[in-house]
């Protein structure tokens, strides 16, 4: 018995192979997404790199809260200095090779925020950065940075590489990943490159900057440092999540990205880079300072998940891992080796923007990049993608027209053909071809199934909007199973009712149209907006094109429409003649060739013995095995024999079930080639990008971001993930769809009813206590989604029995509701020597009107705080702090003026001296009113801010507290000048 074709286009084969391919790809992709590559068993795999030492450093760095406005921050600063000097000592290097800078002189004043805050804010900042210079082989000799004039308009050596991380944490988090791992990675790289055997070709500057969390101020303080003009490229290490893999967030160009290529475990996609450039990501890193303000070319590497631990007390070493640390460290080492080892002029030359006030680091090309399975890394230029996109747009329709034309010329183009006349010019007895069957079922199924999936996104957002916060995979399962089942039901049902051999061809036809239209938009974005995220659509269109081309080539195996029509016409005439025969419906015996086994009349006759007197009068010899009419088959009527389905004469092929008779000769195996073209690579890209992007936004609803976006994103990727199977889904057996129907029912109920948070995925509630230092009135403020904020407040002893006021308008966190209650029962104790009931001495200021009618000088001092601010009831037109004018390189003061100024100092006692000026009509003396605010953030000692301690202790276990603004406690006084 012959074996059936294992890849024939039949239900079992299609079901088996499609299911195997999806499972074989999706299972490892999910595992890769959820795990981090294991660190090496040898912690000193590279000379100068000691993973165990780096991990111990991380435990020290993340032992306490150390925001800029805390004493612990000073301790970390001193510890870093000691460790860096110890590295020099251990490696036996002197100042000729490695120089450590303690920058206590860089002050900056800005008239606006560089990342476009909704309300313009002026800032004065005093930095406490630490820098390490590692001399490269191509660097000038001596202390060249001390002679600023010698290199003011020249390239210093061949340019250097800046690597950066901030060492401050937020007040509510220990900073293990944000950015403790970045700091210890920098320390390890300093140790590595400072060793004589690892000396870089180009010099390296390591920047440990302070106060990134309050506005990227440490990086901005580098603006006037003599080492800045030396740096041409940079690597920024950051944390926007609390663990997992360190992703390549964004890069400036393909050339610097090429330094990352070849990393041991690359991870990232250009989609995240485009999300930043389009403003879809609201947070920012020091990258925008180095690139946007200083003009350097470089990379941004950061942890991106889980967001639930980001800026909370779970961002500690206990919830981090050596694997995550090694992932950042090993990839950073490779990148720095490539950047500092470049011996050409890749990063030297005239700038693309022609700005000679910035470093002359050459022209970069926009890049397209993505990883595959966290091991391989694809990189090519955007102009290459654009050329490919444009070529596909123009060439693919023309290429498909060629076989279409040949099919038409050869009279084999059955698509869109409903009937054919037997003879040229004949108008009688047209033969139905059924070539239009199935033409609209694909778009109908896609629209219905897609609409239901999108509808499920809106349903979940309406009823249980944050279930995706800790249940990403149940949302994925619900949407994938819903689309699969609905699409299969429509397509299989339509094919059962009206079988069509062109079902797959029409599906690919519609997919080609959809892919081509998407590619038009994608090509425009590539050209006009330099957006590279549509690379997946380019691959999608190319795959659809190849599959469509194969589908057209299949049609050459068919008979011509004319010959088929002639044969069908002849058979029809035979039926007409037979129907005129009397008793045509009476049963007759089968033909000899229809009996079991071969029957050769001549052989049979020759084998019979001669007749004798014992031979029966009728029939064969006694006891012979001979076929009988009813024993081996059955009787049929002439009509049934004529009307039975049959293929072309002499062909061994039969059409599949009740499909068109002319389809008998279609190859039954080419579908697997089409699926392999459509499926694996697109499944990998779609699943990787979908898992990464959904994970990056699934917990952003707690930040005030759109609650619908994660579900719409999941819906899009669920649909796109299953598109490769859609042309073949009508041949899948009912077992998989029925199983997925059960999955959908279970996950839908779960997603609608499940509580969205857990102890491992806690909901972030924003905290701040405010005090009017004039009146002593205190309020405790919690911001978040009102339902969960009220549940949190209801558990707090100090809030019981008190009125809780909630308001969305004017909330301290955009997109969220702030709920407040009287905090007099839990007064802060940030000034230890003072009574908790006395707040007046926390903040002191003097206001003096200057000779000019509309000028005033403020002298401000706050106890145990180095972070204050001033707000004004009317805009001011200019300000000066300690005789420092705003630096135009960070943007001018807006024409509408400023209503707020932030003030930061490096010590704890020196008062700020601020001169402000405001506009007024001529000869008019006006007064200005406002408030002076100062913040306190150090909660390392229990009882400093009892309301915060109470929140940590009594809030539900599924709640995490995080800072609302720059201070956990904020006190203010009014002024009138």
PAFI-270194 format. One line per 4 residues: for each residue x, y, z of C-alpha. Coordinates in steps of 0.25 Angstrom, whole numbers, plus 5000, padded with zeros to 4 digits. Layout:
% PAFI-270194
X/Y/Z | ...
% end
This chain:
% PAFI-270194
5000/5000/5000 | 5006/5013/4996 | 5009/5024/5006 | 5001/5037/5005
5009/5050/5003 | 5012/5055/5017 | 5012/5070/5012 | 5000/5069/5003
4990/5080/5004 | 4980/5072/5012 | 4975/5074/5026 | 4984/5066/5035
4997/5070/5028 | 4993/5085/5028 | 4988/5084/5043 | 5001/5076/5047
5011/5085/5040 | 5005/5098/5043 | 5004/5095/5058 | 5018/5089/5059
5024/5101/5053 | 5017/5111/5062 | 5020/5103/5074 | 5034/5101/5070
5036/5116/5069 | 5027/5122/5080 | 5031/5113/5091 | 5046/5117/5091
5043/5131/5088 | 5035/5132/5100 | 5046/5125/5108 | 5056/5135/5103
5047/5146/5106 | 5045/5142/5121 | 5059/5138/5124 | 5073/5144/5124
5085/5137/5119 | 5093/5130/5130 | 5106/5137/5134 | 5119/5129/5132
5123/5120/5143 | 5136/5126/5143 | 5134/5141/5149 | 5147/5145/5143
5145/5141/5129 | 5152/5153/5124 | 5165/5159/5130 | 5160/5171/5138
5146/5167/5139 | 5141/5161/5152 | 5126/5158/5152 | 5127/5154/5167
5133/5168/5171 | 5123/5175/5162 | 5112/5168/5169 | 5117/5172/5183
5119/5186/5178 | 5104/5186/5174 | 5100/5181/5188 | 5108/5193/5194
5102/5203/5184 | 5088/5199/5186 | 5088/5196/5201 | 5081/5210/5204
5072/5220/5197 | 5082/5230/5191 | 5075/5241/5184 | 5082/5254/5181
5075/5261/5193 | 5081/5251/5203 | 5093/5249/5212 | 5094/5235/5207
5097/5241/5193 | 5109/5248/5198 | 5114/5234/5204 | 5112/5227/5190
5120/5239/5184 | 5131/5237/5194 | 5131/5221/5192 | 5132/5222/5177
5144/5232/5178 | 5150/5222/5188 | 5147/5210/5179 | 5153/5217/5166
5165/5221/5173 | 5167/5207/5178 | 5166/5201/5164 | 5177/5210/5160
5185/5205/5171 | 5182/5191/5168 | 5186/5192/5154 | 5199/5200/5157
5195/5212/5148 | 5198/5226/5150 | 5192/5239/5145 | 5199/5238/5132
5190/5227/5128 | 5178/5228/5137 | 5172/5241/5143 | 5161/5242/5153
5153/5256/5153 | 5144/5260/5165 | 5136/5271/5158 | 5131/5280/5169
5132/5293/5160 | 5122/5290/5149 | 5109/5299/5151 | 5099/5301/5140
5087/5310/5138 | 5076/5307/5128 | 5064/5315/5124 | 5056/5303/5120
5055/5288/5120 | 5062/5280/5109 | 5052/5270/5108 | 5040/5279/5106
5032/5279/5119 | 5018/5284/5118 | 5021/5296/5127 | 5034/5303/5124
5044/5302/5137 | 5057/5309/5139 | 5067/5302/5147 | 5080/5305/5154
5089/5293/5157 | 5102/5290/5164 | 5108/5277/5160 | 5116/5266/5168
5120/5257/5156 | 5132/5248/5156 | 5140/5246/5143 | 5151/5236/5140
5160/5238/5128 | 5167/5226/5122 | 5178/5230/5112 | 5177/5223/5098
5189/5220/5089 | 5184/5231/5079 | 5182/5242/5090 | 5191/5254/5091
5202/5253/5102 | 5202/5260/5115 | 5191/5268/5122 | 5185/5273/5109
5171/5276/5115 | 5178/5288/5124 | 5181/5295/5111 | 5167/5298/5106
5172/5308/5095 | 5181/5298/5088 | 5169/5289/5085 | 5158/5299/5084
5156/5297/5069 | 5163/5284/5067 | 5160/5269/5068 | 5167/5264/5080
5175/5252/5076 | 5165/5243/5068 | 5154/5246/5078 | 5150/5238/5090
5138/5230/5095 | 5129/5234/5107 | 5122/5224/5115 | 5112/5229/5125
5103/5224/5137 | 5097/5232/5148 | 5099/5228/5163 | 5087/5235/5169
5074/5227/5172 | 5060/5232/5174 | 5055/5234/5188 | 5046/5222/5188
5056/5212/5181 | 5069/5206/5184 | 5074/5208/5170 | 5080/5194/5167
5076/5194/5153 | 5073/5209/5152 | 5085/5211/5150 | 5093/5203/5160
5096/5192/5150 | 5101/5203/5140 | 5110/5209/5151 | 5117/5196/5154
5118/5192/5140 | 5125/5206/5138 | 5134/5202/5150 | 5137/5188/5144
5140/5195/5130 | 5150/5205/5137 | 5157/5193/5143 | 5158/5186/5130
5163/5197/5121 | 5172/5203/5131 | 5181/5190/5131 | 5193/5192/5122
5189/5179/5114 | 5175/5185/5111 | 5179/5199/5108 | 5169/5205/5097
5173/5211/5084 | 5165/5223/5086 | 5163/5229/5100 | 5151/5226/5109
5144/5236/5118 | 5135/5229/5129 | 5125/5239/5135 | 5118/5235/5148
5108/5247/5148 | 5099/5251/5160 | 5084/5255/5160 | 5079/5249/5147
5066/5246/5153 | 5061/5260/5155 | 5064/5264/5141 | 5077/5259/5135
5085/5270/5142 | 5097/5262/5144 | 5099/5260/5129 | 5096/5274/5126
5107/5279/5136 | 5117/5273/5127 | 5115/5284/5117 | 5127/5292/5121
5136/5281/5125 | 5150/5281/5117 | 5148/5266/5115 | 5135/5268/5107
5141/5273/5094 | 5150/5260/5094 | 5138/5251/5093 | 5132/5247/5079
5123/5235/5083 | 5116/5230/5096 | 5110/5218/5102 | 5099/5222/5112
5095/5211/5123 | 5081/5213/5129 | 5070/5206/5135 | 5055/5208/5132
5051/5195/5138 | 5056/5186/5149 | 5063/5174/5143 | 5062/5165/5131
5071/5167/5119 | 5078/5180/5116 | 5072/5185/5103 | 5078/5194/5092
5068/5205/5094 | 5073/5214/5083 | 5085/5219/5075 | 5088/5231/5067
5093/5223/5054 | 5097/5210/5048 | 5112/5212/5050 | 5111/5213/5065
5101/5202/5065 | 5111/5193/5058 | 5120/5194/5071 | 5108/5187/5078
5107/5176/5067 | 5114/5164/5071 | 5111/5165/5086 | 5110/5152/5093
5095/5153/5095 | 5089/5165/5087 | 5075/5169/5090 | 5067/5181/5084
5060/5186/5072 | 5060/5199/5065 | 5045/5201/5068 | 5048/5205/5082
5058/5216/5076 | 5047/5221/5067 | 5037/5221/5079 | 5046/5231/5086
5048/5240/5073 | 5033/5240/5071 | 5030/5244/5085 | 5022/5231/5088
5031/5229/5100 | 5030/5240/5110 | 5042/5237/5119 | 5056/5241/5115
5070/5237/5118 | 5084/5244/5118 | 5084/5240/5103 | 5077/5253/5099
5087/5261/5106 | 5099/5255/5100 | 5093/5254/5086 | 5083/5266/5086
5091/5276/5093 | 5105/5272/5091 | 5104/5266/5078 | 5111/5252/5081
5108/5239/5074 | 5105/5227/5082 | 5096/5217/5088 | 5086/5216/5100
5085/5202/5107 | 5075/5200/5118 | 5067/5190/5126 | 5052/5192/5122
5044/5182/5130 | 5037/5180/5140 | 5032/5194/5141 | 5025/5190/5154
5038/5189/5162 | 5044/5202/5155 | 5045/5213/5165 | 5040/5205/5177
5047/5198/5189 | 5048/5185/5180 | 5058/5191/5171 | 5069/5185/5180
5079/5174/5179 | 5069/5164/5185 | 5060/5165/5173 | 5072/5167/5163
5081/5156/5157 | 5095/5153/5154 | 5090/5149/5140 | 5084/5163/5137
5097/5169/5142 | 5105/5160/5133 | 5096/5163/5121 | 5099/5178/5122
5113/5177/5126 | 5117/5167/5115 | 5110/5174/5104 | 5116/5188/5109
5130/5182/5109 | 5128/5177/5094 | 5122/5191/5090 | 5133/5199/5097
5144/5190/5091 | 5139/5193/5077 | 5137/5208/5079 | 5150/5210/5086
5157/5201/5076 | 5153/5208/5063 | 5165/5212/5056 | 5159/5219/5044
5151/5232/5042 | 5137/5227/5044 | 5135/5237/5055 | 5144/5248/5050
5140/5259/5040 | 5129/5269/5037 | 5116/5268/5044 | 5103/5265/5036
5097/5278/5042 | 5109/5287/5039 | 5109/5291/5053 | 5124/5295/5056
5121/5298/5071 | 5120/5284/5073 | 5130/5272/5072 | 5134/5269/5058
5130/5254/5059 | 5126/5251/5045 | 5113/5248/5038 | 5105/5236/5042
5095/5228/5034 | 5081/5224/5040 | 5081/5209/5043 | 5071/5198/5044
5074/5187/5054 | 5068/5176/5062 | 5072/5163/5069 | 5068/5149/5066
5066/5139/5078 | 5075/5148/5086 | 5087/5143/5079 | 5088/5148/5065
5088/5163/5062 | 5083/5169/5048 | 5088/5183/5044 | 5087/5190/5031
5085/5205/5027 | 5071/5211/5026 | 5075/5215/5011 | 5076/5201/5008
5063/5198/5014 | 5057/5209/5006 | 5063/5205/4993 | 5057/5191/4996
5044/5196/4999 | 5043/5205/4987 | 5048/5193/4978 | 5037/5184/4984
5026/5194/4982 | 5029/5196/4967 | 5035/5182/4963 | 5026/5172/4970
5013/5176/4963 | 5020/5176/4950 | 5026/5163/4953 | 5013/5157/4957
5007/5162/4944 | 5017/5154/4936 | 5012/5140/4940 | 4998/5146/4939
5000/5150/4925 | 5005/5137/4921 | 4994/5130/4928 | 4984/5138/4920
4991/5136/4907 | 4991/5121/4910 | 4977/5121/4914 | 4980/5116/4928
4976/5128/4937 | 4964/5122/4944 | 4964/5133/4955 | 4952/5143/4953
4947/5134/4942 | 4932/5129/4945 | 4929/5123/4931 | 4935/5119/4918
4928/5117/4904 | 4931/5104/4897 | 4934/5110/4883 | 4939/5124/4879
4927/5133/4878 | 4917/5123/4883 | 4907/5129/4892 | 4900/5116/4895
4902/5106/4907 | 4914/5113/4914 | 4922/5104/4923 | 4923/5109/4938
4937/5109/4943 | 4934/5114/4957 | 4947/5123/4957 | 4940/5134/4965
4937/5125/4977 | 4944/5129/4989 | 4948/5143/4984 | 4942/5151/4996
4943/5142/5007 | 4957/5146/5012 | 4954/5160/5014 | 4941/5157/5021
4947/5147/5030 | 4959/5157/5033 | 4950/5169/5036 | 4941/5161/5045
4951/5153/5053 | 4960/5166/5054 | 4948/5174/5058 | 4945/5164/5069
4959/5164/5074 | 4959/5179/5075 | 4946/5179/5081 | 4951/5169/5092
4962/5180/5095 | 4952/5190/5097 | 4943/5181/5106 | 4955/5178/5115
4959/5192/5116 | 4944/5196/5120 | 4943/5185/5130 | 4956/5181/5136
4966/5191/5129 | 4979/5187/5137 | 4978/5172/5136 | 4990/5172/5126
4998/5178/5138 | 5001/5164/5143 | 4995/5155/5133 | 5001/5158/5119
5000/5143/5114 | 4985/5142/5117 | 4982/5154/5109 | 4991/5149/5098
4984/5135/5099 | 4970/5141/5098 | 4973/5150/5086 | 4981/5139/5078
4970/5128/5081 | 4959/5138/5077 | 4965/5142/5064 | 4969/5128/5060
4955/5122/5064 | 4947/5132/5057 | 4955/5133/5044 | 4955/5118/5043
4940/5117/5045 | 4937/5127/5034 | 4948/5121/5024 | 4945/5107/5027
4930/5109/5027 | 4931/5116/5014 | 4939/5106/5007 | 4930/5095/5012
4918/5102/5006 | 4925/5106/4993 | 4938/5098/4991 | 4948/5105/4983
4962/5101/4978 | 4965/5116/4977 | 4963/5119/4992 | 4978/5120/4995
4981/5128/4983 | 4970/5138/4986 | 4975/5139/5001 | 4989/5142/4996
4983/5152/4986 | 4977/5160/4997 | 4989/5159/5006 | 4997/5164/4994
4988/5176/4993 | 4988/5179/5008 | 5003/5177/5009 | 5006/5186/4997
4997/5197/5003 | 5004/5196/5016 | 5017/5197/5009 | 5013/5210/5002
5011/5216/5016 | 5024/5210/5021 | 5032/5215/5010 | 5027/5229/5012
5031/5229/5027 | 5045/5223/5023 | 5047/5235/5013 | 5040/5246/5020
5042/5244/5035 | 5054/5234/5035 | 5045/5223/5042 | 5051/5209/5041
5041/5202/5050 | 5034/5197/5037 | 5044/5187/5034 | 5035/5176/5038
5025/5180/5027 | 5036/5180/5016 | 5039/5166/5020 | 5024/5163/5020
5022/5168/5006 | 5034/5161/5001 | 5029/5148/5006 | 5014/5150/5001
5020/5153/4988 | 5028/5141/4987 | 5016/5132/4991 | 5007/5139/4981
5017/5137/4970 | 5017/5122/4974 | 5002/5122/4974 | 5002/5127/4960
5012/5117/4955 | 5003/5106/4960 | 4992/5110/4950 | 5001/5106/4938
4999/5091/4942 | 4984/5093/4939 | 4977/5090/4926 | 4974/5101/4917
4960/5107/4920 | 4956/5104/4905 | 4960/5089/4906 | 4953/5088/4919
4940/5094/4914 | 4941/5085/4901 | 4942/5073/4910 | 4931/5077/4919
4922/5081/4907 | 4924/5067/4901 | 4921/5060/4914 | 4908/5069/4915
4904/5064/4901 | 4907/5049/4905 | 4898/5051/4917 | 4887/5057/4908
4888/5045/4899 | 4888/5035/4910 | 4876/5042/4917 | 4868/5038/4904
4871/5023/4906 | 4859/5015/4912 | 4861/5010/4926 | 4874/5018/4928
4872/5018/4943 | 4871/5003/4944 | 4883/4997/4950 | 4894/4990/4942
4906/4982/4945 | 4920/4988/4947 | 4930/4989/4937 | 4942/4978/4938
4952/4989/4941 | 4943/4993/4953 | 4944/4979/4960 | 4955/4976/4970
4968/4972/4964 | 4972/4973/4950 | 4963/4966/4940 | 4969/4962/4926
4958/4956/4917 | 4968/4949/4908 | 4977/4943/4920 | 4964/4938/4926
4959/4932/4913 | 4972/4925/4911 | 4973/4919/4925 | 4960/4912/4924
4960/4897/4922 | 4952/4891/4910 | 4937/4889/4912 | 4933/4875/4916
4920/4868/4919 | 4922/4872/4933 | 4924/4887/4930 | 4912/4895/4935
4903/4900/4924 | 4905/4914/4928 | 4917/4920/4936 | 4931/4915/4939
4935/4902/4945 | 4930/4896/4958 | 4937/4902/4970 | 4945/4913/4962
4946/4926/4968 | 4940/4936/4959 | 4934/4950/4961 | 4919/4951/4963
4911/4963/4961 | 4907/4966/4976 | 4918/4959/4983 | 4930/4969/4980
4923/4981/4976 | 4909/4987/4973 | 4900/4991/4962 | 4898/5005/4957
4890/5012/4947 | 4895/5018/4935 | 4892/5032/4940 | 4900/5030/4952
4912/5026/4944 | 4911/5038/4935 | 4909/5048/4946 | 4920/5044/4956
4932/5053/4957 | 4944/5050/4949 | 4956/5057/4945 | 4963/5059/4932
4964/5047/4923 | 4976/5038/4926 | 4980/5046/4939 | 4982/5039/4952
4979/5052/4960 | 4966/5056/4965 | 4961/5069/4970 | 4960/5071/4985
4946/5066/4989 | 4936/5075/4983 | 4945/5086/4977 | 4945/5090/4962
4948/5078/4953 | 4959/5086/4945 | 4967/5087/4958 | 4971/5072/4958
4985/5074/4953 | 4989/5085/4963 | 5001/5081/4971 | 4997/5077/4985
5011/5080/4992 | 5014/5095/4988 | 5006/5100/5000 | 5017/5096/5009
5027/5104/5002 | 5018/5116/5002 | 5016/5114/5017 | 5031/5113/5020
5033/5126/5012 | 5022/5133/5020 | 5023/5126/5033 | 5036/5124/5041
5043/5138/5039 | 5031/5146/5040 | 5026/5138/5053 | 5040/5141/5059
5040/5156/5056 | 5025/5158/5060 | 5026/5150/5073 | 5039/5156/5077
5034/5170/5075 | 5021/5167/5081 | 5026/5161/5093 | 5036/5172/5096
5027/5184/5092 | 5015/5179/5100 | 5024/5176/5112 | 5029/5190/5112
5015/5196/5112 | 5007/5186/5120 | 5010/5193/5133 | 5010/5207/5129
4995/5210/5132 | 5000/5212/5146 | 5008/5224/5141 | 4996/5231/5135
4998/5225/5121 | 4987/5220/5112 | 4980/5208/5118 | 4975/5204/5104
4989/5204/5097 | 4994/5191/5103 | 4982/5184/5098 | 4982/5190/5084
4996/5186/5083 | 4994/5172/5087 | 4982/5171/5077 | 4991/5176/5066
5002/5166/5068 | 4992/5155/5071 | 4986/5157/5057 | 4999/5159/5050
5005/5147/5057 | 4994/5138/5050 | 4994/5145/5036 | 5004/5135/5031
4994/5123/5034 | 4982/5130/5028 | 4983/5125/5013 | 4983/5111/5018
4974/5111/5030 | 4962/5106/5023 | 4969/5092/5022 | 4972/5091/5037
4963/5081/5044 | 4954/5085/5055 | 4962/5080/5067 | 4971/5092/5068
4960/5102/5066 | 4951/5095/5076 | 4963/5095/5086 | 4965/5110/5084
4951/5113/5086 | 4952/5106/5100 | 4964/5114/5103 | 4957/5127/5098
4945/5125/5107 | 4954/5122/5119 | 4964/5134/5117 | 4952/5143/5114
4945/5140/5128 | 4959/5141/5135 | 4962/5154/5128 | 4949/5160/5132
4949/5155/5146 | 4963/5154/5151 | 4969/5164/5161 | 4980/5171/5153
4991/5172/5163 | 5000/5162/5172 | 5011/5163/5181 | 5021/5161/5170
5014/5171/5161 | 5010/5182/5170 | 5002/5194/5166 | 5010/5207/5168
5003/5218/5176 | 5010/5232/5176 | 5013/5238/5189 | 5016/5252/5194
5013/5259/5207 | 5012/5274/5206 | 5013/5285/5217 | 5009/5299/5218
5021/5304/5226 | 5013/5317/5229 | 5001/5311/5235 | 5006/5297/5238
4994/5290/5230 | 4999/5277/5225 | 4993/5268/5214 | 4997/5254/5210
4995/5252/5195 | 4994/5239/5188 | 4992/5238/5173 | 4988/5227/5163
4975/5221/5158 | 4964/5226/5168 | 4958/5212/5171 | 4972/5207/5175
4976/5219/5182 | 4964/5219/5191 | 4966/5205/5194 | 4980/5208/5198
4976/5220/5207 | 4965/5212/5214 | 4976/5203/5220 | 4984/5214/5226
4982/5217/5241 | 4984/5232/5239 | 4973/5233/5229 | 4962/5226/5236
4951/5235/5239 | 4956/5246/5231 | 4950/5252/5218 | 4958/5248/5206
4957/5258/5194 | 4960/5253/5180 | 4962/5261/5168 | 4968/5259/5154
4969/5273/5150 | 4982/5279/5154 | 4987/5266/5159 | 5002/5265/5162
5003/5253/5152 | 4997/5255/5139 | 4986/5245/5135 | 4984/5241/5149
4975/5245/5161 | 4981/5251/5173 | 4974/5248/5186 | 4978/5255/5199
4975/5255/5214 | 4979/5263/5226 | 4993/5258/5230 | 4993/5265/5244
4994/5252/5251 | 5007/5248/5244 | 5015/5261/5243 | 5029/5259/5237
5041/5259/5245 | 5052/5263/5234 | 5058/5273/5244 | 5063/5265/5255
5065/5276/5265 | 5052/5282/5264 | 5039/5279/5270 | 5029/5272/5260
5019/5283/5262 | 5029/5294/5258 | 5031/5296/5243 | 5035/5311/5242
5050/5309/5243 | 5051/5298/5232 | 5051/5309/5221 | 5056/5323/5222
5057/5334/5211 | 5059/5349/5209 | 5053/5357/5198 | 5059/5370/5194
5054/5379/5183 | 5065/5384/5174 | 5066/5398/5169 | 5059/5394/5156
5044/5395/5158 | 5042/5381/5154 | 5054/5373/5160 | 5055/5366/5173
5066/5358/5179 | 5063/5345/5187 | 5073/5339/5197 | 5068/5325/5201
5072/5314/5210 | 5066/5301/5215 | 5071/5292/5226 | 5075/5278/5222
5071/5280/5208 | 5079/5284/5195 | 5067/5284/5186 | 5057/5296/5186
5048/5303/5176 | 5041/5316/5174 | 5027/5318/5167 | 5022/5331/5163
5007/5336/5161 | 5012/5343/5148 | 5023/5340/5138 | 5037/5345/5140
5045/5349/5128 | 5059/5346/5133 | 5066/5341/5145 | 5081/5340/5150
5086/5330/5161 | 5099/5334/5167 | 5102/5343/5155 | 5100/5331/5146
5092/5334/5134 | 5083/5323/5127 | 5092/5315/5116 | 5086/5317/5103
5091/5304/5098 | 5080/5297/5106 | 5069/5306/5100 | 5065/5321/5103
5055/5325/5113 | 5041/5325/5106 | 5036/5338/5101 | 5024/5335/5110
5033/5335/5122 | 5035/5325/5134 | 5026/5322/5145 | 5036/5313/5153
5050/5312/5156 | 5057/5300/5162 | 5069/5301/5170 | 5080/5290/5174
5093/5292/5182 | 5104/5282/5185 | 5106/5285/5199 | 5095/5287/5210
5097/5301/5216 | 5101/5311/5205 | 5088/5320/5202 | 5083/5322/5188
5084/5336/5183 | 5074/5338/5172 | 5071/5351/5164 | 5058/5351/5156
5052/5361/5147 | 5037/5362/5141 | 5031/5371/5131 | 5022/5382/5134
5016/5395/5128 | 5025/5407/5127 | 5025/5415/5140 | 5017/5404/5147
5022/5398/5160 | 5017/5384/5161 | 5018/5374/5172 | 5020/5359/5170
5015/5348/5178 | 5018/5333/5179 | 5023/5322/5188 | 5037/5316/5191
5037/5301/5192 | 5047/5292/5198 | 5047/5277/5198 | 5052/5266/5207
5055/5252/5202 | 5064/5244/5212 | 5055/5233/5218 | 5067/5223/5221
5064/5226/5236 | 5050/5221/5240 | 5041/5232/5246 | 5047/5243/5237
5034/5244/5229 | 5024/5235/5237 | 5013/5236/5226 | 5022/5229/5216
5026/5219/5227 | 5011/5216/5229 | 5008/5214/5215 | 5019/5204/5213
5014/5197/5225 | 4999/5197/5224 | 4997/5198/5209 | 4991/5185/5203
5002/5175/5199 | 4999/5178/5184 | 5002/5193/5185 | 5016/5199/5184
5019/5213/5188 | 5028/5222/5178 | 5031/5237/5178 | 5021/5246/5172
5031/5258/5169 | 5045/5261/5173 | 5042/5261/5188 | 5035/5251/5197
5032/5263/5206 | 5030/5277/5201 | 5029/5289/5210 | 5026/5303/5205
5024/5318/5209 | 5018/5329/5202 | 5025/5342/5198 | 5020/5356/5193
5030/5365/5188
% end
